[in-house]
Amino acid sequence: MAVATESRPGVDERFEALVLDFLAYMEFERGLARNTLTAYRTDLLQYGEFLARRTLGPADASPADVSEFLAELATVAGCSAATINRKAACLRSFYRHLRRQEIVSEDPTANLTAPRRGRKLPQVLSLGEVKKLLEGASGTEPIDLRDRALLEVMYASGLRASEATGLEVTDADLRRGFVRAQGKGSKERIVPLGREASRALERYLRRGRPELVGSSGERKLFVNFRGGPLTRQGLYKIIRRHARAAGLDGKMSPHTLRHTFATHLLAGGCDLRSVQEMLGHADIATTQMYTHLSGEEIKEAYFKAHPRART
């Protein structure tokens, strides 16, 4: 046998014997390389420790148990998505072998789903960068008032670019402080604006937009310098222009403000379900990626602020 299975504390001897038999099969019948066998051994003994803590054998494990094991790898051990996928593949092969040997009657990995590989976490701005971006749009001309209102609303509400450009004047309720957005699949949702965004929008509606639209009767909330509807391309150009002025070029797009909105809410203590509703996500798993980002912000803040974290 190319890979020995040395005894590991906490792993049942019967489980180790099953691992040994599986590795022998994978070596001699499947011709797996030594490095792969070594990785499989590590993965399976780690799983064996998990089962032992719950006084379970491999035949007793349910799909929920296997999913909990993989979740523990992510949350406690800090494993990457690629590592978890590898361990999940190992468990599938292991249980298929146990089924062939009639050691288990049910395969708890049959419908197992693991994290997608290579999902890049989105870029977000720090609080200081957001302040610099917003304060940079401080002029009093109609276009300046529009730009400040647009940036404030996008950061305050987390709207998609298409949602922001699709807003109509009647979608903004400044008295109650919210906007009504049309999301994917024409699903409507109400998103709070906050004080600063409401003030910026009120200034734009009172002193900026009337001069831009004139007597055209345009219904869209945000308009271009000719008074017509602002397009997504126009929105992108506005954000890039202000990003360059704030020294943030290269890390800004309309979606950056949406990512920043979600991350700052979670870092400030907002619950995940509320953020999901405000973003208009159909699946909370989509919203969960921001927990990784907010966690990094919290960690960074800790090391900056805690007197004994820097020693």
N, C-alpha and C positions, 0 to 999 in steps of 0.2 A: 504494500500500500504506500503510495507516494506521500500521503498526508496522514500523520498520526493524529489520533484524537486523545490528547492528554486530558486527564480528568480535570474538570473545572468545578470549583466549589459552587454548590447550589443547583447543579444540573443532575437530574436523576440518571442513575447508571443505565436504566433501560432505555432512556432517551438517547444517551450517548451510543449505545449499541445500535440503535436505529440509524443514527447519523453515520456511524462507521460503515454499516451495510450500504447506505445510500451513496456514500463517497466511493466505495469500492465499485458499485455499479456504474457511477458516472465516470470513473477512471477506466475501467476495463471494457465496458460496453459502449460508452459514449466517447471515450478518448479525450476527456477534458484535460487541459493543461494544469500543471502543478499550481500555478498562481490562482487559477480559477477555483481549484479544489480547496486551497487554503482559505480563500475568501468565503466559499460556501461553508467551510467548517466554522469559521468565526461567526458568520451570520446565524447558523443553526444553533450553535451553543448559546448565543445571545438570546435567541428565541426560547431555548430550553430553560434558561434562567428565568425568563418572563413567566413561562408556564409553571415552573416550580414555585414561584412566589404566590401563585394562585392555586397551588395544589392540583394542577391539571396535567393530564397526559395529552399527547398529540391527537388522540382519538376523541378527547373530551372538548377540545377547543372549538368554539363557534366562530362564524364569520365576524361577529362583534369583537371577540377576543383577539383575532388576528388584526383587525382594524385598530384596536386599542394599542396593540404592540407597535404598529407602524406609527401611530400618532405619538406614542411615547418617544419613539426615536427622534421625531421632529421637535417636540416640545421640551423634552428633558435632555436627550443626548445631543440635540442641535444638529442632527444629520441633514445633509442637503437633499433636495428632491432626487438627484441622480443616485445617491447612496440608498435612499429608501426604495427607489425603483429596483435597484439591484437586489436588495434584500427580499423584496416582494417576489421577484422572479425566482429567487432561490427557494422560497417557501412554496411557490407553485410547483416547481420541479420535485421538491421533497414530498409534497402530498400526492402528486401523481404517482410517485414511486410507491408510497404507502398504500395507495389504492390498488395498484397492480399486485402488490404482495398481500392484499386483502387484510391489511392491518387496521385500516380505517374503512368505514362504510360510506362516510360523507366527506367531501372535500370542502373545507371552510374557505379555501382560496378561489373557488370556482368563479365567483363574481367579484373578486377583489379589484378595487381600483386604487391606484397609487398616484401621488402627485405628478403633474405634468413636468417634463424636463425642460430646463433652460428657460423658464419663465423669468424674464428680466423685470425686476421691480422698477416701478416708474420713478422718474426724477421728481423731487419735491424741493420747494424753496424753504429756507429757514424763515423764522419770524422777522429777522433783520432784513433779509432780502425782500420779503413781501412789503415791508414798510418802505424800503428804498424804491421799489417799483411803483407803489401807489403814490407816494409823495412826489415822485418825479412827474406825474401828470397833474400839474397844479396851476395851469394857466386859466384865464378867464374867457377866452374866445369860445365860440360855440363848439368847435372841434375839440378843444381842450376839455370842456365840460362833458362832452360825450365820452371821450377816452377815459376820464376819471370814473365816470359812472359805470362804464362798461367793465373796467378792471375791478372796481369795487364789487359789482354785482356778481361777476364770475367767481371771485374769491369767496364772497359771502354765501353763495348758493351752490357752488360746485356744478354749474350747468355745463353740459356739452356745448361745443361750438355751434352745432346745428340748433340746439335749444335756445341759446342766447340770441342768435340771429333770427330765430323764428318768433321771438316774443313780440306781442302787440302791446300797444299802450294800455289797453284794457286788462292785460295780464298782470300789471303791477298794481298792488294795493298798498300804497304808502301809509295810509292811516293805520292799517293793521300790520304792516311790515312783512309782506310776502310777495312772491311772484308765482304765477301759475305756468308751469312748463309742460310742453308736449314732448314726451320722451319717445323711446323706441316703441314701435308698434302702436303709435298714437295714444300711448298711455299718459294720462294727465296726472300730475302730482303738484302739491303745494310745497314750496320751499321757503323757509324764513329768510329774510334779508339782513336783519341786524341794523343797528343805528347808523353806522358810518355809510353803509351802502345806500340806505334809504335817503340820507341827507344828500349824497352825491347824485342820486337819481332825481331827487326833487329839484336840485339846482339845474340839472340838465333839462328836465321837462319844463321848467319855468323860464330859463334864460337861454338855453342852448338849442334845443330841438325846434322851437318855433321859428327861429331864424333860418335853420337849415331846410325845413320842409316848406316854409312859406304857406301858400294857399293850396298846396298839392293834394291835401287830404290823405297823405300817406298814413297807413295804419301801423306799420312796423315800429317798434319802440326805438331800435337803434338804426340810424340812417347814415348814409355816406355824405360827403361834402356837397353833393348835388341835391340831397334831400330824398334820394331813393333808398330802397332797402339795403342794409349792410349785408354783404355776402360773407360766406365763410372765409374766402380768400382775403377779403378786406379786413376781417377780424384778425386773421393770422398776421397780416402786415402791421396792424396797429400794435399788437402785442410784441412782435419782434422789434418794432421801432422803439417802444418804451423799454424793452429788455436791454437793448444796446445802450440806451441812454443811462440805464441803471447799472451797467457793467455786468449784465447777466446774459449776454449773447452766447448762444451755444447751448443753453439749458432751458430754453423757454419755448412753449407752444401753448395754444389754448388749453390743451389737456393738462399741462403742467399746473395750472391754477386749480383744476378739478382734483388732481391728485393731492395738491397741497391742502385744499379745503378738507378732504377726507382725513388726511394724516393728522392735521392740526386738531380736528375735532376729537379723534380717538386719543391723541396724546393729552388732550385737555380733560378726558374723562367721559366723553359721550359714549353711549352704549352702541354696540355694533348694529343692532336692529334699526336704531334711529338713523344711523349713517346710511344703512342700506336703503331706507325709505327716501332719504333726501337725495341720494345719488340715482335712484330709480333702477337699482339692480334687481333683476328677477330672482337671482340666486345669491344667497348670502355668502357662498364660497367665493364669489367675485369680490365681495367687499372685504373678505378676510385677509387678502394680500396686504391691505393697509395696516394690519396689526403688526406685521414685520417692520414696516417703515416707522410706525409710531414707537415701537419698541426700541429701535435704534436711536430715535430722538431722545427718548427717556434715558437711555443708557449714556448718551453723550452729555445730556444735562447733568446726570448724576456725577460723572467724572469731572465735570467742570466745577460743580458746586460743593461736593462733599469734601470736607477737609482731610479725611483720611483715605480718600480714594486716589489721591495723587501721590501718595508716599510709596 
